[in-house]
Amino acid sequence: MPKFRNPNSPHSRYKSVVELPSDHGLPVPNMPAVRDWTEAEREQWQQWWESPQAAMWDESFIPTVAVMLTYFGKILDGTATSTHQMEFRHLAGSLGLTAEGMKRLGWTFEGDAK
């Protein structure tokens, strides 16, 4: 007898979709005090943590978002290497900040689930 598919398996292509709220109402965490952040970086930090995707993050994501923000700063000031850019793209996808990342994570925006 064939095995039935388990949509709850972490490797399933048939996972349920998580609908992200447009306004999650969670507080924006403080930026790590590891260096001085530019105004553009501070604004981006705020934007990322207020995004619908941030509803799926907890405090353990703070260092990851900070590293991505460091790459973001390098991209903005023109000092990013190809490795920085590649890592930025990888982290953005892993955090669900790209369409491909959201699809892979099984996330959709509120009202978009069908």
C-alpha positions, -999 to 999 in steps of 0.1 A, spaced: 0 0 0 15 34 -9 24 59 18 2 90 21 19 123 18 24 142 50 19 179 44 33 186 79 66 170 71 94 196 70 104 183 36 69 183 21 61 203 -10 25 204 3 30 225 34 3 247 45 6 284 38 12 309 66 -6 342 60 15 371 75 -4 400 90 1 433 74 5 449 109 19 425 135 21 451 162 54 437 176 80 461 190 111 469 170 141 455 189 170 478 197 199 477 173 230 459 186 255 483 200 284 468 182 291 499 161 277 533 150 248 528 125 241 553 98 207 569 95 199 549 64 208 517 83 186 527 112 157 534 89 162 500 71 163 482 105 130 498 114 115 489 80 126 452 82 113 448 118 80 463 109 76 442 78 50 414 78 78 388 77 91 400 111 60 385 126 78 352 121 111 363 138 120 364 174 149 379 193 172 351 180 170 368 146 185 401 158 221 391 150 211 378 116 192 409 107 222 430 120 246 411 98 224 416 68 222 453 77 260 455 77 260 441 42 232 465 32 254 494 45 283 482 24 261 479 -7 248 515 -1 283 530 4 298 511 -26 323 490 -5 305 457 -9 323 428 -24 306 402 -45 307 380 -14 289 407 6 263 410 -21 258 372 -23 255 369 14 230 397 15 208 380 -11 211 347 8 201 363 41 172 382 25 158 350 11 163 331 44 144 358 63 116 358 38 123 393 25 122 381 -12 94 366 -32 114 334 -36 122 333 1 85 337 10 75 310 -14 101 286 0 90 293 36 54 289 27 45 325 36 20 348 19 8 383 27 -25 388 44 -53 386 18 -31 369 -8 -36 333 3 -58 313 -21 
